[in-house]
Amino acid sequence: MKRFAVIGLGRFGQKLAIALSMSGAEVVAIDRDRTIIEQIRDQVSHAVRLDSTDEEALLSQGVDKVDVAIVGMGQGGRAFESAILTVVNLKKMGVEQIYARAQSLTAGQVFSAVGATEVIYPEIESAQRWAYKLIAPHITEKIDFAPGYSMASIIAPASFDGKTVMDLQLRQKYNVNLVAIKRGPDSKDKKTKAETIINVPMPNTVIYAGDTLMVAGSDADLEKLPQE
């Protein structure tokens, strides 16, 4: 079982700590605010009130033995200084994976410079996800696997109905690759049941409106797929 330390229990930190705990991980939740600690105590493995800029205090709670530490503290004024010192302490203690939440790219660069192995930009990432969702509402799920490239699931539009993979020529026309097909709940396919997964679509495989298509390609190309 992986052990996590979540340091700084604002909205982001609290939700992350609870989500990790619900997934079965051992979570040490840390904050200076006694009220916050009391609120989250029953939802994580261990909740403790302490100053994370105090290395001895962190060591006393075994934070040096966690697999991953997430610094989710605020960025305003002295809080930013505290977050930087916390990352420095974690690095000094030998924590191998240190994630730091940053509100700006500049703050992220500072965290990386002092030892964070990865920087989390929740506000920026959320804005990017919403921008993509608004631009390409036909894409229901999206998994990024390289900068600018994703695997996404789309609902086959009416213009795809009854056409074969060869007819659609997704690779030639849109520069995307079809990975798998899941038949829609009201599929017209008489050979396969609804929700059936076709994990190796053949050139003669017929696609029906309402099927879910798993496709891979650049974000720019995925946005150009037909929506109707």
N, C-alpha and C positions, 0 to 999 in steps of 0.2 A: 504494500500500500504506500502510495506517495505521500510525503508530508509537505504541507504548504504553510508558509507564514504570510498572512495578509496584514500589511502594516498601513494604517490609515483607513478608518472606516467611515468615509463619507458615503454618498450614494453608490459610487462605483465600487468602493472597497467592500461595503456591506453586501451588495448583490453578488459580487464575485465570491466572497467567503462562503455565503450560504449556498450558492450554486455548486461550488467545489465540494462542500460538505454533503450535499444531497446526492452527489455522484459517488459517494463512498470514500472520499479522501479524508485524511487526517488534517485538520485545519487549526492553526493557532492564529487567532484574530487579535490584533494589537491596536490600541488607540490610547490617547491621553485622557479622553473624556469618559468619566465613570458612567454617565448615563447611557452612552452608546454601548459600552461593555455590558451593562446590565441587560440591555435590549437584545443583544445578540448571543448572550451566554449559552442559552439552551439550544441554539441552532448550529453550533460548531463544536469541535472537539474540546477546545480550550480558548477562553477569552481572557485577556489580561490587560490591565491598565498600566502602561509604563511609557517612559520617554525613549523613543527609538534612537535618539542621538547618543544615548548612554550605552556604550558597548557592553559594560558589565551587566546591565539590566537585561539586554538581549541574551547574553550568554546564560544568565540565570534561568531563562525560560527555554533553553535548548534550541534557540533559533539557529545556532551554528550547525545543527544536525538536520535541518530541513533540506528537502531536495530542491525546492523552489521557493523563492521569496518574491512577493509582489509589493512594491512601494506605491500605494495609491493615495498618498497624501495630497492635500491642496497645494496650490502653486503661488498663492498670494503672499507677498512680503516675506516674513520670517519663516513661513511654512515651506517655502521653496528651499531656503537654506537648510531647514531641518530634513527635508527630503533628500537633499544632496548628501548631508552628513550620514543619513541612514544608509544610503547606497554605499558610501565609503566604508561604513562599519561592516556591512554585510560582506563586502569584498574582502576586507581585512580578516574577517572570521572564516573565510573559506567557503562561503555559500556559492555553489557552482552556477546556478541559474538565478539571475536577478532581473526581474522585470520592473520597469519604472513607468508610471503613468505620467504623461506630459501633456500640457495644454497647447504647446506650440512646438514647432520644429527646432527653434533655438533652445528651448528647455530640454528637448530630447537630445540634442547634441551635447549639452552639458552632462546629462545623465550618462550618456555613452562614454564620455571622456573620463568620468570618475569611476567607471566600472560596471555599469548596467550592461547585461548581455543582450537585452532587447528592450525597446521602448514601445509602450502602448499609447496610441493617440485616439482615445475613445470618441472625442468630439469630432476630430477630423475624419476618422473612419466612418462614423455614423453619418456625417454629412455626405461623404462619398457614396455610401450605400444608398442613401435616399436619392441622391442625384441620379444614380444608375437606375434605381427603381422607377423614378419618374420618367426617365428617358426611354427605358425599355420595360414597360409594364408586363410584356408578354413573357419575360423571364421570371419564373417563380422562385428558383433557387440558384445560387451561384457559389462556386468554390474556386477561390484563387489558388493557382498552383505555381505561378511565376508572375513577376510584374507585367501587367497588361494582358495576361493570358488566364483563361478560366475554363472550368467545366460548368455547364449550366443546364437546367431543365426548363424546357418550354412546352407549352400546350400547342399541339399541332393546330394551325388555323384552318379555316374552311377551305382555303386555296390548296391545302395539301390533301384534302379528302379523296381517297380512292386512288391516289398516285403511288407508284412504287418508288423505292429508294433510287433506282436508276432514273426514273422520270424526273425526280426532284433535283438531282445533281447538286446536292448541297455543297460538296467540296468544290466543284467547278464554278458554281454561280456565286457562292457566298464565302468560300474559303474556310468552311467549318467541317468538322468530322462528326458523323453520327456514331455514337458509342453504343447506345441501347434504346429500346422502345418499351414503354409500359402501356398496355392497352387501356383505354379509357373505361370509365364505369358503364358507359352505354355503347361499347364498341360494336361495330357492325361486322367484325370478323367472326365468321361462323366456325372457324377452325380452332381458335384460342379463346379462353375465357377472359372476362373483364379482369383487369389488374395483372394479367400475365406479363412476365418480363421476357422480352426477346433480347438476349444479351449479345447475339451475333446477327445483326440485321443483314440479310442478303440482298443483292441487287433487285430480286423480284419480290421482296417483302413489301406488302401494301401498308400504307399509313392512312389512318382515318382521323378526321377532325375529332379533337378531344383526347387523342393519344398524348402521352407525355414522352417527349424526346430528350434524351441526354446527349448534348452536343458539346464539342470542345473547340476552342479557337481563341483568337484575340478578342478583347472586349469590344474593339471597334467593329469587328466583323459580326460578332454576336448581336450587336445593336441593330444591324441591318437586316436581320431575318424578318420575313413577313409577319405581320401581326393579324392579318385578316385573310 
